[in-house]
Amino acid sequence: MTKLLSMINETLEVIRQKTTKEYSVGIILGTGLGGLVKEIKIEHEINYDELPHFPISTVESHQGKLIFGKLGEKDVIAMQGRFHYYEGYSMKQITYPVRVMKKLGVETLLVSNACGGMNPIYKRGDLMIMSDHINLLGDNPLIGPNDDEFGPRFPDMSEPYNYNLIELAEQIALENKIKVHKGVYVAVTGPNLETKAEYRFLRLIGADVVGMSTVPENIVANHMSIRVFGMSIITDECFPDSLKAVDVKEIIAAAMQAEPKMTLIMKELINKL
């Protein structure tokens, strides 16, 4: 047994004291985006600090709980609070909960985040479905020995975000008259926001939005053949020629204002799985 598998089994021992169910859907909720939890009929919840080998959320607005319950007819696990590279965690720590979710039966992972919009047609409060990403974190969660039980040494990333889920989400948005974009997310380390020159560079290489999360979890999910759907809320406009200073309170406020639209799409998407 590898060290990683041994750690996961220790985490599962604690979880299995609460629930013996299998869960088909995993959810990771980003900055200011915890409202989807209100739609879940909660059966169990465990604080991260009660789970062996789980990191602890240190970011404002991240609750730090693993939620187990039902959303519609689906059994779901929701991370109310995620981990970031800038908090000092390793890539393997950041993605550890996704590994645990796989062992609990998760086949589909829904991920949300708050981000800065660089595409000039994007506005604060808009939603973007993630169609692809660029990893500029300078690290990768798959570096190191590969455990073949989880996935291949060289996983394919030609479809990091599942095309069928993207199409289904677009249909849901159209039916509910919710405007959505579809674009490319670039992940950077943070925690500082970017300079004007950096925004120009990131836009030049093909990114529509920029954030500090999501990509590590996506890589590990793909490694384990979990299909992924990602959605971003644009919380600030990052246009170099008209750039204004912004603070985290404004970002959280913008995320919370737009969040009901994202929650509706996520909820309907899960119901249609």
C-alpha positions in Angstrom: 0.0 0.0 0.0 1.3 3.4 -0.9 1.6 6.2 1.6 -1.1 8.2 -0.1 -3.6 5.3 -0.1 -2.8 4.7 3.6 -3.5 8.3 4.4 -6.8 8.2 2.5 -7.9 5.0 4.4 -7.2 6.8 7.7 -9.5 9.7 6.5 -12.1 7.3 5.3 -12.2 5.6 8.7 -13.4 8.8 10.3 -15.9 9.5 7.5 -17.3 6.0 7.6 -18.2 6.5 11.3 -20.7 9.1 10.0 -21.9 7.6 6.7 -21.5 4.4 4.8 -23.1 5.8 1.6 -21.6 6.1 -1.8 -21.7 9.6 -3.3 -21.8 10.1 -7.1 -21.3 13.9 -7.1 -18.6 16.1 -5.6 -18.8 19.9 -5.3 -16.1 22.4 -4.5 -17.3 25.8 -3.5 -15.1 28.8 -4.0 -14.8 32.3 -2.6 -18.2 33.7 -1.6 -20.0 30.8 -3.3 -21.2 28.7 -0.3 -24.9 29.3 -1.1 -25.3 26.0 -2.9 -25.1 24.3 0.5 -28.5 25.8 1.4 -29.9 23.6 -1.5 -28.5 20.5 0.0 -30.5 18.4 2.5 -27.6 17.9 4.9 -27.3 14.5 6.5 -23.8 14.8 7.9 -21.1 17.5 8.2 -17.5 17.2 9.3 -15.1 20.0 10.1 -11.8 19.7 8.2 -9.9 19.7 11.4 -11.6 16.5 12.4 -10.4 14.7 9.3 -6.9 13.1 9.3 -4.5 14.6 6.7 -7.0 17.3 5.6 -5.6 20.9 5.4 -7.5 23.7 7.1 -9.1 26.6 5.3 -7.5 29.9 6.2 -9.3 32.2 3.7 -12.1 34.5 4.6 -15.5 33.2 3.4 -14.3 29.6 3.3 -16.1 27.7 6.1 -14.0 24.6 6.2 -16.6 21.8 6.3 -17.2 18.6 4.4 -21.0 18.3 3.8 -22.8 15.1 3.0 -26.4 15.0 1.9 -28.9 15.0 -1.0 -29.4 17.6 -3.7 -32.6 16.6 -5.4 -32.3 12.8 -5.9 -28.5 12.8 -5.9 -26.2 11.9 -3.0 -23.5 14.7 -2.9 -20.4 15.6 -1.1 -19.7 19.4 -0.9 -16.5 21.1 0.2 -17.6 24.3 1.9 -14.2 25.9 1.5 -11.2 24.9 -0.6 -7.4 25.2 -0.3 -5.0 27.4 -2.3 -1.4 27.2 -3.2 -0.8 30.7 -1.7 -1.8 29.4 1.7 1.4 27.4 1.8 -0.1 24.0 1.0 1.5 21.6 -1.4 -0.3 20.6 -4.6 -0.9 17.2 -3.1 -2.5 18.7 0.0 -4.7 21.0 -2.1 -6.0 18.0 -4.1 -6.2 15.5 -1.3 -9.9 15.9 -0.8 -10.6 15.1 -4.5 -8.7 11.8 -3.9 -10.9 11.1 -0.9 -14.1 11.9 -2.9 -13.1 9.3 -5.6 -12.9 6.6 -2.9 -16.4 7.7 -1.7 -17.8 7.0 -5.2 -17.6 10.4 -6.8 -17.8 10.2 -10.6 -18.7 13.9 -11.4 -17.0 16.9 -9.9 -18.5 20.4 -10.0 -16.1 23.2 -9.2 -16.8 27.0 -8.7 -14.5 29.9 -8.3 -14.3 33.7 -8.2 -12.1 35.3 -10.8 -11.0 38.4 -12.5 -12.3 39.0 -16.0 -9.8 40.0 -18.7 -12.0 39.4 -21.8 -13.3 42.9 -22.7 -16.9 41.6 -23.2 -17.0 40.2 -19.7 -18.5 42.3 -16.9 -18.4 42.2 -13.2 -21.1 39.7 -12.0 -21.1 37.7 -15.2 -20.8 33.9 -15.2 -18.3 31.9 -17.3 -18.4 28.2 -17.9 -14.9 26.9 -18.0 -14.0 25.2 -21.4 -10.3 25.0 -20.8 -7.5 26.2 -18.5 -3.9 27.3 -18.4 -1.7 26.2 -15.5 0.7 29.0 -14.5 1.0 27.8 -10.9 4.5 26.6 -11.5 3.7 23.2 -10.0 1.6 20.1 -10.7 -0.1 17.7 -8.2 1.0 14.7 -10.2 4.7 15.3 -9.8 6.3 12.5 -7.9 5.7 8.7 -7.8 2.5 7.7 -9.6 0.0 5.4 -8.0 -1.5 3.3 -10.8 -4.5 2.6 -8.6 -5.6 6.2 -9.1 -4.7 6.8 -12.7 -2.0 6.7 -15.4 1.4 8.2 -15.3 0.6 10.5 -18.2 -3.1 11.4 -18.1 -4.7 12.9 -21.2 -6.0 16.5 -20.8 -7.6 17.1 -24.2 -11.0 17.5 -22.5 -10.3 18.8 -19.0 -13.9 20.0 -18.6 -16.6 17.6 -19.9 -18.2 18.7 -23.1 -21.5 17.0 -22.4 -21.8 18.8 -19.0 -20.9 22.1 -20.7 -23.6 21.7 -23.3 -26.1 20.7 -20.6 -25.3 23.8 -18.5 -25.6 26.1 -21.5 -29.1 24.6 -22.2 -30.1 25.2 -18.5 -28.8 28.8 -18.6 -30.8 29.4 -21.9 -34.0 28.0 -20.4 -33.6 30.2 -17.3 -32.6 33.3 -19.3 -29.2 33.5 -17.5 -26.3 35.0 -19.5 -23.2 32.8 -19.5 -19.9 33.1 -21.3 -17.7 30.1 -22.1 -13.9 30.6 -21.9 -10.4 29.8 -20.7 -9.3 30.1 -17.0 -5.7 30.8 -16.1 -4.5 29.8 -12.7 -1.7 31.9 -11.0 -0.3 31.6 -7.5 -1.4 34.8 -5.9 -2.2 36.0 -3.3 -1.6 39.4 -4.8 -3.7 40.6 -7.7 -2.0 41.1 -11.0 -0.3 44.1 -12.5 -1.4 45.8 -15.7 1.4 44.2 -17.6 0.6 40.8 -16.2 -3.1 41.1 -17.3 -1.9 42.1 -20.8 0.3 39.0 -20.9 -2.4 36.6 -19.6 -4.9 37.9 -22.1 -2.3 37.6 -24.9 -1.7 33.9 -24.2 -5.4 33.1 -24.5 -7.0 33.5 -21.1 -10.4 35.0 -20.6 -10.3 35.1 -16.7 -7.7 34.7 -14.0 -7.9 33.1 -10.6 -5.8 31.3 -8.0 -7.5 27.8 -7.7 -9.4 25.1 -9.5 -6.7 23.8 -11.9 -5.0 21.5 -9.4 -8.3 19.8 -8.5 -9.1 19.5 -12.1 -5.8 17.8 -13.0 -6.3 15.2 -10.2 -9.9 14.6 -11.1 -8.9 13.9 -14.7 -6.1 11.7 -13.5 -8.8 9.5 -11.7 -11.3 9.7 -14.7 -13.7 11.9 -12.8 -15.6 14.2 -15.2 -15.4 17.9 -14.3 -17.7 20.9 -14.8 -16.3 24.3 -13.8 -18.0 27.7 -13.4 -16.5 31.1 -12.6 -18.1 34.3 -11.3 -16.3 37.4 -12.6 -15.9 39.5 -9.5 -13.8 42.3 -11.0 -12.9 43.7 -14.4 -9.1 43.4 -15.1 -8.8 45.7 -18.1 -5.2 47.2 -18.1 -6.1 50.6 -19.5 -8.9 51.3 -17.0 -7.7 49.2 -14.1 -9.0 50.2 -10.6 -7.8 49.1 -7.2 -10.0 46.4 -5.6 -10.0 44.6 -2.3 -11.2 41.2 -1.2 -14.4 42.5 0.4 -15.5 43.9 -3.0 -14.6 40.5 -4.6 -16.7 38.5 -2.0 -19.6 41.0 -2.4 -19.6 40.6 -6.1 -19.5 36.8 -5.9 -22.3 36.7 -3.4 -24.5 38.9 -5.6 -24.1 36.7 -8.7 -24.1 33.5 -6.8 -27.8 32.7 -7.0 -27.6 32.4 -10.8 -24.7 30.0 -10.5 -26.4 28.0 -7.8 -29.5 27.6 -10.1 -27.4 26.2 -12.9 -25.4 23.9 -10.7 -28.5 22.6 -9.0 -30.3 21.9 -12.3 -27.2 20.3 -13.7 -26.9 17.9 -10.8 -30.6 17.0 -11.2 -30.1 16.2 -14.8 -27.0 14.0 -14.4 
